[in-house]
Amino acid sequence: MNEVSAVGSQAGAVDKNSSSSQPYTLAVDAMGGDHAPEIVLGGLEIMALRHPGVRVLLIGDEAVLRPSLERYKKAATICDVRHASDSIPMDMKPTAALRMRKSSLRLAMDAVASGEARGVVSAGNSGAMLALAKIIVKTLPGISRPAMAAVQPSARGDVIMLDLGANIACDARNLVEFAVMGEAFAQAALGLREPTIGLLNVGAEELKGDERLREASERLKQSVLASNYYGFIEGHDITAGTTDVVVTDGFTGNIALKTGEGALKLAFGLLRSVFQTSWVTKLGYLLVRPGLRRMREWIDPRRYNGALFVGLNGIVVKSHGGADAEGFAAALDVAVDAVLSDINHKIRSRLEQVGALAASEKSDKE
């Protein structure tokens, strides 16, 4: 049963007849993640307040979703339900997931590929999600590989970092494409007109790094991104906010991301221990608690949940599998921002400019 079914008038179902000519803003995998579908529905409840004009195709076990939506009435006003008989386990191999034709994640990808929805959000299996996205949604023309990009905190405000694990090994062309895609994502997610771009390296000097990094740097210096290209940056520049966009390969990016997450947990753990050592430190904690609360809210990992697979022919956002409702809502926000800003159009335009410049330089040399 693949047809869309209304949630029901008591739950405030969308009137599909009045808007059926327009694609859904998002197709949401209701069954993906460690705590689905409750955190998905909770996230949609929050999103309905932030983005009341969106239309969501909610895909999953209809027998579970219908009664659950009665408890999430705001989410029900923006959602239509489509039944999916299967869901992809978090530990399933991508090759096995590709064979599941009726999974909730597969049907969500199909909706984007067909143009029925403009984006998909899931907290499910990362490997399966990337594999399905590559095969069903496909990459944009001119993009050799999609990359995983996400917003990260820094001392100067939020920054964009990519790739975070989709591509373990990258060549110079991949890194230049990541810079193009990172610029577009920064414009969409951070509202920056001309975001600065840095290439992560073992040193800031021009001779540092391997050949692919030096080649990518030279290409960026000669590209339409030259005015915004900062040059090589080091690991400490990520948290310092030296540039708005940090470009690296997926191996390095994933290690940097996980190291940063671990460092934050360590810092808060040490602070907790320090403030519990004596009555003096406990008193000190009472005095600084408001500031610590603001700090915790600023670097709350839920606020930064939602990695965008940039470079695909549609919007695909991965939520952390263990996210709560607030975290899933943040991933939904990332997807909505990418859809409304038409990020893929910006990427295509930049790629055409980069390609035209490269062709012109080649012609001049000949």
C-alpha positions in Angstrom: 0.0 0.0 0.0 1.9 3.0 -1.3 -0.8 5.6 -1.7 -0.9 8.6 0.6 -3.5 8.4 3.4 -4.8 11.4 5.4 -4.2 11.2 9.1 -7.8 12.1 9.8 -9.8 15.2 10.4 -9.7 14.8 14.2 -5.9 14.9 14.0 -6.0 17.9 11.7 -4.9 16.2 8.4 -3.6 18.3 5.5 -6.1 18.9 2.7 -4.2 17.3 -0.1 -6.7 18.5 -2.8 -5.7 22.1 -2.2 -2.0 21.6 -2.5 -1.5 18.3 -4.4 0.1 20.2 -7.4 3.1 21.2 -5.2 5.7 18.7 -4.0 6.1 17.9 -0.3 8.7 20.0 1.3 10.1 16.8 3.0 9.7 13.1 3.0 10.5 11.9 6.5 11.5 8.3 7.4 9.4 7.7 10.5 11.0 4.4 11.4 14.7 5.2 11.3 16.8 5.8 14.5 17.2 4.3 18.0 14.0 5.8 19.3 11.7 5.9 16.3 8.9 6.8 15.7 8.4 8.8 18.9 11.4 11.2 18.5 10.5 11.7 14.8 6.9 12.7 15.7 8.2 14.9 18.6 10.6 16.6 16.2 7.8 17.2 13.7 5.7 18.7 16.5 8.4 21.2 17.2 9.0 21.9 13.5 5.3 22.5 12.9 5.6 25.5 15.2 8.8 26.8 13.5 7.7 26.1 9.9 3.9 25.9 9.8 3.8 26.2 6.0 5.7 23.0 5.2 4.1 19.8 3.9 5.6 16.5 5.1 5.2 13.0 3.7 5.6 10.8 6.7 6.6 7.3 5.7 6.4 4.3 8.0 4.2 1.7 9.6 0.7 3.2 9.3 -0.7 1.1 12.1 1.8 2.6 14.5 1.8 6.2 13.1 -1.9 6.8 13.0 -2.6 6.4 16.7 0.6 8.1 17.6 -0.2 11.2 15.6 -3.3 11.7 17.7 -0.9 12.7 20.5 1.0 15.1 18.2 -1.7 17.3 16.9 0.5 20.1 15.5 2.6 17.5 13.6 -0.6 16.0 12.2 -1.6 19.3 10.6 1.4 19.2 8.3 1.8 15.4 7.7 0.3 12.9 5.3 1.1 9.3 6.0 2.4 6.7 3.5 2.6 3.1 4.6 5.9 1.3 4.5 5.9 -2.4 5.4 9.6 -2.6 6.3 12.3 -0.6 8.1 16.1 -0.9 7.8 17.8 -2.0 11.0 20.7 0.3 12.2 23.2 -2.5 11.9 22.2 -3.7 8.4 24.9 -3.6 5.7 24.2 -1.2 2.8 24.1 -4.0 0.2 21.3 -5.7 2.1 19.4 -2.4 2.6 19.5 -1.8 -1.1 17.4 -5.0 -1.6 14.6 -3.8 0.7 12.3 -2.2 -1.9 9.5 -1.3 0.6 11.5 0.1 3.5 10.5 3.5 4.9 13.9 4.9 4.0 13.8 3.6 0.4 10.3 5.0 -0.2 11.4 8.4 1.2 14.3 8.4 -1.3 11.9 7.4 -4.1 9.7 10.3 -3.3 12.6 12.7 -3.7 13.9 11.1 -6.9 10.4 11.3 -8.5 10.0 14.9 -7.5 7.1 14.2 -5.1 9.2 15.6 -2.3 12.1 18.0 -2.3 14.1 16.5 0.6 14.4 13.5 2.9 15.3 13.3 6.6 16.1 10.2 8.5 17.8 9.2 11.8 18.4 5.7 10.4 21.4 3.6 9.1 24.1 6.0 7.8 25.6 3.5 5.4 22.3 2.5 4.0 21.2 6.1 3.7 24.3 7.1 1.7 24.1 4.1 -0.6 20.4 4.6 -1.3 21.0 8.3 -1.9 23.7 7.7 -4.4 21.7 5.1 -6.4 18.2 6.6 -6.2 18.6 10.4 -5.7 21.9 10.4 -7.6 24.6 13.1 -7.6 24.3 16.5 -9.2 25.8 16.9 -12.7 29.5 17.8 -12.3 29.8 16.3 -8.8 32.1 13.3 -8.5 31.1 12.5 -4.9 28.6 13.8 -2.4 29.9 14.9 0.9 28.5 15.0 4.5 28.4 18.6 5.8 27.3 19.9 9.2 27.3 23.0 11.3 29.8 23.1 14.2 30.4 25.6 17.0 33.4 27.9 17.2 34.7 30.9 19.2 33.4 33.3 16.4 30.1 31.6 15.7 28.9 28.6 13.7 31.1 27.1 11.0 30.4 24.5 8.2 32.7 21.5 8.1 32.8 18.8 5.3 33.4 16.0 4.6 32.5 14.2 7.8 32.8 10.7 6.7 31.2 10.0 3.4 34.5 9.8 1.5 37.5 8.4 3.3 40.0 9.1 0.5 39.7 12.3 -1.7 41.7 13.8 -4.6 42.1 17.5 -5.4 39.0 17.6 -7.5 36.9 16.3 -4.7 38.2 18.9 -2.3 37.5 21.7 -4.7 34.0 20.4 -5.1 33.6 20.3 -1.4 34.6 23.9 -1.2 31.9 24.8 -3.7 29.3 22.8 -1.8 30.5 24.2 1.5 30.1 27.7 0.3 26.5 27.1 -0.7 25.7 25.4 2.5 27.2 28.2 4.6 25.1 30.7 2.6 21.9 28.6 3.3 22.5 27.6 6.9 24.5 30.6 8.3 23.1 33.3 6.1 26.5 34.5 4.9 26.8 36.2 1.6 30.6 35.5 1.1 31.7 32.8 3.5 35.5 32.3 3.9 36.9 28.9 3.0 39.9 27.1 4.6 41.5 23.8 3.6 42.5 21.7 6.6 46.1 20.7 6.6 49.0 19.8 9.0 50.3 23.4 8.8 49.4 26.8 7.3 52.6 27.0 5.2 52.1 26.6 1.4 54.6 23.7 1.2 52.8 21.7 4.0 50.6 18.7 3.2 50.6 16.1 0.4 50.3 16.7 -3.3 46.5 16.6 -3.5 46.1 19.3 -0.8 48.6 21.6 -2.6 46.9 21.0 -5.9 43.5 21.7 -4.5 44.8 24.9 -2.9 46.2 26.1 -6.2 43.0 25.3 -8.0 41.0 27.3 -5.4 43.3 30.2 -5.7 42.6 30.3 -9.5 38.9 29.7 -9.2 35.8 31.9 -8.7 36.2 31.2 -5.0 39.6 32.8 -4.9 38.4 36.0 -3.1 36.9 33.9 -0.3 39.7 31.3 -0.1 41.7 31.8 3.1 44.3 29.1 2.4 45.5 26.2 4.6 44.2 26.0 8.2 45.1 23.8 11.1 43.1 21.8 13.6 42.9 24.6 16.2 41.4 26.9 13.5 38.2 24.9 13.5 37.2 25.9 17.0 38.8 29.3 16.6 36.4 30.0 13.7 39.3 31.2 11.5 37.1 30.4 8.4 33.4 29.9 7.9 33.9 26.7 5.9 36.4 23.9 6.8 37.2 21.6 3.9 38.8 18.2 4.4 38.5 14.5 3.4 36.0 12.3 5.2 38.7 10.4 7.2 40.2 13.5 8.7 36.8 15.2 9.1 35.2 12.4 11.0 38.2 12.1 13.4 38.2 15.8 14.0 34.4 15.8 14.6 34.5 12.9 17.1 37.6 14.3 18.8 35.8 17.6 19.3 32.7 15.9 20.7 34.9 13.9 23.1 36.8 17.1 24.2 33.5 18.8 25.1 32.4 15.8 27.2 35.8 15.7 28.9 35.6 19.5 29.7 32.2 19.3 31.2 33.1 16.2 33.1 36.1 17.9 34.6 34.1 21.0 35.5 31.5 18.8 37.3 34.3 17.1 39.3 35.9 20.4 40.2 32.7 22.0 41.4 32.0 19.0 43.7 35.3 18.9 45.5 34.3 21.1 48.5 31.7 23.5 49.8 33.7 26.4 48.5 33.6 25.1 44.9 29.9 24.2 45.3 29.3 27.8 46.3 31.3 28.9 43.3 29.2 26.8 41.1 26.0 28.5 42.3 27.6 31.8 41.3 28.6 30.8 37.8 25.7 28.5 37.1 23.8 31.0 34.8 26.9 31.4 32.7 27.5 27.7 32.5 23.9 27.2 31.5 24.3 29.6 28.6 27.5 27.9 27.6 25.8 24.5 27.6 23.0 25.8 25.5 25.5 27.4 23.0 27.4 24.1 22.4 24.4 21.8 23.0 25.0 18.9 20.4 21.3 18.8 19.8 21.5 22.3 18.3 24.0 21.0 15.7 22.3 17.8 14.8 21.6 17.2 11.1 24.3 16.5 8.5 23.5 17.4 4.9 24.7 15.1 2.1 25.6 17.9 -0.3 26.1 17.3 -4.0 23.0 15.1 -4.5 20.1 15.8 -6.9 17.8 16.5 -3.9 18.1 17.4 -0.2 19.2 14.5 2.1 19.7 15.1 5.8 21.0 12.5 8.3 20.0 12.9 11.9 22.0 11.3 14.7 20.5 7.9 15.4 20.3 8.6 19.2 18.8 12.1 18.8 15.9 13.2 20.9 12.9 15.2 19.6 14.8 18.5 19.9 17.7 17.1 18.1 15.6 15.7 15.3 13.8 19.0 15.0 17.2 20.6 14.4 17.9 18.1 11.5 14.5 19.0 10.1 15.5 22.7 10.3 18.6 22.0 8.3 16.6 20.3 5.6 14.0 23.0 5.4 16.7 25.7 5.2 18.4 23.8 2.3 15.1 23.4 0.4 14.0 27.0 0.8 17.4 28.5 -0.1 17.5 26.2 -3.2 21.1 25.2 -2.3 21.4 22.8 -5.2 20.8 25.7 -7.7 23.7 27.6 -6.1 26.0 24.6 -6.2 25.2 24.0 -9.9 25.8 27.7 -10.7 29.2 27.7 -8.9 30.2 24.5 -10.6 29.4 26.0 -14.0 31.6 29.0 -13.2 34.4 26.8 -11.9 34.2 24.6 -15.0 34.1 27.6 -17.4 37.1 29.1 -15.8 39.0 25.8 -15.9 38.1 25.4 -19.6 39.3 29.0 -20.4 42.6 28.4 -18.6 43.1 25.2 -20.6 42.4 26.9 -23.8 44.8 29.8 -23.1 47.6 27.2 -22.4 46.9 25.5 -25.7 
